[in-house]
Amino acid sequence: MNAFQSSPVMCYHNSRHGDYSRYGRPYSSTSYYASSRHSHKWRGSRSRSHRGTRSTRWSSRWSSRGYDDYGKKHYHDTQSSASYSSTSGGSSVSSDHPPAKNKDDDIVHFEWKRGDRLGEQGRYICMKHLGDGTFGRVIGCADTYYNNQMVAVKVIRDVQRYKESAEIEAEILQRLNRRMEKWGLTHAETHIVRLYETFYHNQYYCLAFEVLGCSLYDLIKANNYRGLFMTDVQALARALFKSLKFCHDEMKLTHTDLKPENVLFMEATTKHDGSCYEYDAADLPRRLRGCDGHSRRRTKLYLRPKCDKMKVIDFGNGTFRDDHHSSIVNTRQYRSPEVILGHGWNEVSDMWSVGCILMEAYSGELLFPTHDNLEHLHMMERVLDRKFSSHYLGRSNSESKAKLLTLDRYSQWTLHGIHDHKHLQNIHDCRPLRYMVASGHELLADLVERCLE
């Protein structure tokens, strides 16, 4: 039996066929086994590229809620430098008295010391520094109302637009909480992070969250960008599909920023060094055909998470069906073609992000390692081994048609050609999905393909 066959992840799939007749003829009749030469190149610039994508694209409304690191990793109970990278370059050093001012970008954060109390009647006792981000500082606190249980208190900077953004996320999470309570569901069942409460401490707006473990991206990075075991990929798929089933079906809510950084393991760390992993002496039990880097796969032991249960975080950019829909959403590498082409989008765009995440978790590498719209679209055709249909491309807005599309001699819409050697090589380095999986894992490729259809 195939390794993915027994998984219940197929219990939820919001098919893209109903809304988008996207693809026409096959991409090529040729089978591709091109080596994957882009892994180190793109991984090394990943954090910078994500910032660039967000900072230059948003309207005034979305820049105030921006696609940066608000909500990213601020639930972690971990002290590793990988866990608190942010657009602000915030400190990741564990300390009872962290600096109030970030030396890299002069971001002024809430000042505190161990033993300080936050919340109504001093409910939360500050214990340790969990991390800093653009929007605020996260402090691990003991909740005196619940036997000193640890919570992660996000203290938002005293900047009005950041307070407004935090209030938006709090409102979304509170609506999710009320619906879960109505239906008798738990946060563990919906795989959505739990917000306990919000409050003001003097002029600072604060959100109290449950403490979670490291992110999926942290684990992939710690393993030198080697993929997860199939059982862990199955657990990830279950968590994402169950979370989206609740958000899409019950709330008509689109997350809009699903990515490995926003998927956190549920078990918080207990190790003194802040690690959220346990060692497994066995290396990855497969070698992907055409994958480079066999030597780097042996550079250190492969790590497994303590717990394979995960939750989705960062709902600050969530959009309900009746809300205004910005023209651009998602982090670049997880963005669907209808967003790039200006077709408009709905909850189904989250499914595209899920497909990208699942394949990245399996291989350890970005499915679409690009920062350019036209190159991105060509990569999509390459990976799915088929061309976009003229009808689908013809629905694009005028700006996309001018920059990305052309009419052929038969008056059919096609993508502009690419002549830059670097872009051509990047596209050639991509492979069809069926060649990205090991023997016996073909059902995973089928599942990802359905997410991307």
Steps between C-alpha positions, in 0.01 A plus 500: 500500500627851421624693799247775448205277420380443855514865595168674570618827348266450208210561737512864394587636162343811363527420130618778275329353194170670568640853489793486265539324169864587507703263293494409134741271318780316679819696557717256313512137402859481624582356841727720711759388751684829533699535818383739766778758511312785659466382860797677662467806279141570599519386860783736570291801399161379616441743786615800297288403201185467707548845638555647156186338363285643775650842532455613139156365411245606755246778486475739793239281668702182473830663587351577837411133546797397290630160402799515727570320823203617707379185663794297372664279763369702789347195660828307517646380826843469349814706517682401182603768256309323222176538688489876521626633172285793400484793267615718781806291557380465854709353776475129557716490812337350806525735795314607809577860408509528119592835349211739445652634180597287202850600392437413133198712419425712806168331576399594853331214688324469830746506791458238771684292757444160652221510757309790342126449484268557205125489457208556732607479865847392391376170359811424291849486654780567251745208499708495182556662164364296207574727206463832321335593173410808304167542677599418854674290763396160631545416867450163664277559802356292781121523518415530869133424429590150374771362728775706337448337160732652241349729237656707223409868541554709188555862601432720197721803446348836580429579135141560397503302175654200676232514768232507232656199326514307826137584571403360159670167571347488849153561356543216248627255762220593739244430228664165438495429875128574523417275205710216641322535834163498325580178315674335794839491327840538662801685366683168481228371265501806274878543516468876554706690756314593816467863608419522870430870535607852412569785737680830539804549719528875530513611134605158367250270332564135596383161374533185712547183293564139582868405483588284202818342370720574201378565149503258208759721331723486810498121481577493127783747549643309798514192277703684237194517275442127489137398475279348769415135547183405316315446830581859596385625159173314556459664841565841342241436229241395757559814706479735201190339348314492831591862572385613156185291514395694808611842370356456152182306566395642834642853490544580128845622599813498284826494693692657205850444642552128547868400498732281709581789733132518598462132589617426855538175688266474796750371754699774667865445573618385840873467429739744666653600165164602354496218245166363388638191330601153603782313330449210266819327393351376171542716193215588268367164371495601136706675236314713252578431135694786345557672835842645565675539832551135602804608701305764695243235589765334712640809669308444824241276656148524377261652757142403572242714683394391848138534396349470152192707586501850352302822503456790260587850622506859371143585404578872487445507124198270503216611273135403529302438184305828529807710586695712254747280313840655434638434153822340634515244782731220615874486526646476149600133491154387620294731279247354258487595129161669528653748745797567271274546197245719678204264464378556852519232768308324776554224759624267226827696477597352837496156336775604261713603799434163663625317193821705503549436874448125475754459223748726680458294817560181300804618304637768732515749215271771364267374230515834317833673584440831326444871551373586152140474378572375150761252616255383768228429244741309275610294800137413567461368146823304536410343836147408392623396155226684312425840353252754632193512279440806284158544663653509846773746404249717314324580828810683627488871571646749252823551694573128508422464130740782417786370713459123499292386202497511123269393218642238267429485127181306571377777733550276802631642827836359612772603741770736378818322406807520724843571352707567811737207552473508879120483491508226238735295716277548806199376304696208358608401852134444595362152441148359456344388825510130415882514487529674837380204707660168577354170389196412706413864571315573176176574686669798663577641156136441402378680812728798443394515135135517607583787734661683209227432242 
